[in-house]
């Protein structure tokens, strides 16, 4: 029997804290040797002409500023057999939601969802397709997805 192949699976999981260290750890676990973001990837909402000096400065600025939200995405085109794209959403209420986007089978979806939840030591997450999960901020993500369970989680 042929396995169903699913396009654009998105595993979204809440991290227990919002920090650059968590972003770095997740990147190194799921897409090691990733390419850093272009320094003009985004700009601060209060100065659209500012160009960051480093990826670290860029991410830290959004973590440190109240009510600023930003999503960052990393891709890696070589030595990434499942072609994972990793997203890190810093919400306006300073939660961090990590997403892994890839194409694959139900088994691959289960593998990465469980692995991401375990790696982040989190019970709060959801699987969506094509687009990341819908939420306003970290509190809304927790409210909507803390009770979401998948059949394969109990196995």
C-alpha positions, 0 to 999 in steps of 0.5 A: 500500500502506498503512503499518502504524501502531504504537502506543507505540514506545519508543526507549531509548538509553544516554547517554555520561554522566549529567548535567542538561546531557544531559537539557536538550539532549535535551529541547531537541532533541526537544521544544523549549519543553517544560513543566517538571515539577511541583515535586511530581513526586517527592521524595527517598527520604529525605524524602517531604515535601520539595518541590523548588524547581526542576526543576534541583534535582530532577534534580540531586539524583538524579544526585548521590546514589549508589544513588538511581534515578528516571525523569522523563517530559516531554510536550508537547501543542502543537507536537509533531506526533509527540506524543513523550514523552521519558523520562530514567532516572537509574539507581542506578549513575549511568547515563542512559537516554533514551527517546522514546515515540510512535505511528507507522510503521516509518519514523518508528521508524527515524528517531527511533531513529537520531536519538537514537543519533546525538544521544547519540553512543551505540551502545547502545540498544533499541526496545521497545513499550508499556513501556520496556526491561527492565533493573535498572540502567545496567550491566544495560542495557549488558549486555543491549542493547550487541549489539542490532542492527536491520536498518535500522541497517546501511542 
